[in-house]
Amino acid sequence: MPDIDTDQWRNLQTLTTTSAKARPRIIVIHEQGRIQKFRHSEGEPIKGDSVSAIDDAAKLAERVYQANADTTDFVAVFERGAVDSYFARLQDSWTADEDLDDYVHRSFTLMDEFSDGIVTYPGPARTQLGLQYRLGGSHEQVEAAIATYVRPGDLTVFGVIDDDQLWTSLVLGFDDDRKISLITTVDPMEIGGDSAQLAEQVVDRVTQRYRAPALALFVDRELADRLTDGFDPVLVRDAITNGTALLAAAPDAVAQVLQARS
């Protein structure tokens, strides 16, 4: 943690995460159909027919959203008993030996089992609530990619360069079980030059501080945004060809994917 550059970390969060707390939303809380709270997070007036009771939370969420889509990102309808049961199940499921990322992942997927009492529109609660990651793939796809392309003990570097500045970076180190054992950013001090020079300096600095990266990919801001919406090797290959991305190091398996013809 002391190595993390706060500006880069803030930019990384902007790029890869979205928080429900930052999104305008309508929250409905009820107890077996009896409404306890019906409010817009920004204090905006709620349009549509008045509601005194709930018999179908999913239909209500959709109807309220459609009537207020101009001021609202999503609608959440919570039944108090279901929320209590959900948190009890989640807390009871925790074990000390479990990886934190698995527990956090389950905290969202478990909402599917309470879909009548924890309802959001548009999209299910597990994709709308809390802090959502934009990693270009699902949790399962990311795990599969690590198992396929990351070797035990590998270290990877991802950098975003904007106007010849290192806008953000992410350094991930893996242990012998391919579990993440290091997560940090690159110290931007005394780094400068064009994109190629920046990439070279970052790789050198990471090598000196930790070890040589097995994978080092640098992209521009536009491509970074596109990749966090969905990873596409063709985009990366084209970007490397036209100079908006730079692959400074890559394991053979990754290099083969990026060099393959579409």
Secondary structure, DSSP 8 states (H G I E B T S, - for coil): -TT--HHHHHHHHHHHEEEGGGS-EEEEEEETTEEEEEEETT-----SS--SB-S-HHHHHHHHHHHSTTT-SEEEEEEHHHHHHHHHHHHHH--TTS-HHHHHHHHHHGGGGGTTTEEEESS-HHHHSSEEE--SS-HHHHHHHHHHH--TT-EEEEEEEETTEEEEEEEEEE-TTS-EEEEE----TT--SSHHHHHHHHHHHHHHHT---SEEEEEEHHHHHHHHH---HHHHHHHHHHTSEEEEE--HHHHHHHHS--
